[in-house]
Amino acid sequence: TTSLKIRKRIEEGFGWLKTVGGLRKTKLIGRAKLSAQLLLGFSVYNLIRLGSLSGWWRGSHV
């Protein structure tokens, strides 16, 4: 149903952050630094997602 589709989309973002974004094992100490890394990672994920939706980014570059 709709809630499962939304949940899958959210889980894909966290999965991407763990594999590509480097959040599986972070080297940063402190809540502020980790929050900044999370914000940067999600920002990059959103840019890549927007790029692939609009057609200017192909996944073969990654």
C-alpha positions in Angstrom: 0.0 0.0 0.0 1.0 3.7 0.1 2.7 3.5 3.5 4.9 0.6 2.4 6.0 2.5 -0.7 6.9 5.6 1.4 8.7 3.4 3.9 10.7 1.7 1.1 11.7 5.2 -0.3 12.9 6.3 3.2 14.8 3.0 3.8 16.6 3.4 0.4 18.0 6.7 1.5 19.4 5.3 4.7 20.8 2.3 2.8 22.5 4.6 0.3 24.0 6.6 3.2 25.4 3.4 4.8 26.9 2.0 1.6 27.9 5.0 -0.4 27.7 7.9 2.1 30.1 6.3 4.5 27.8 6.2 7.5 28.2 2.5 8.2 31.3 3.2 10.3 31.8 6.8 10.9 35.1 8.2 12.2 33.6 11.4 13.6 33.1 12.0 17.3 30.4 14.3 18.6 26.8 14.9 17.8 27.4 18.1 15.8 30.0 16.5 13.5 27.8 13.5 12.9 24.8 15.7 12.2 26.8 17.6 9.7 27.9 14.4 8.0 24.3 13.2 7.9 23.1 16.5 6.5 25.8 16.4 3.8 25.1 12.8 2.9 21.3 13.3 2.6 22.0 16.5 0.5 24.1 14.5 -1.9 21.6 11.7 -2.0 18.8 14.2 -2.9 20.9 15.8 -5.6 21.6 12.5 -7.2 18.0 11.4 -6.9 16.8 14.7 -8.4 19.3 14.4 -11.2 18.3 10.9 -12.1 14.6 11.8 -12.0 15.2 14.8 -14.4 17.5 12.8 -16.7 20.8 14.7 -16.3 22.4 12.1 -14.1 22.9 8.5 -15.1 23.7 5.9 -12.4 26.7 4.6 -14.4 28.9 7.5 -13.2 28.8 6.2 -9.6 
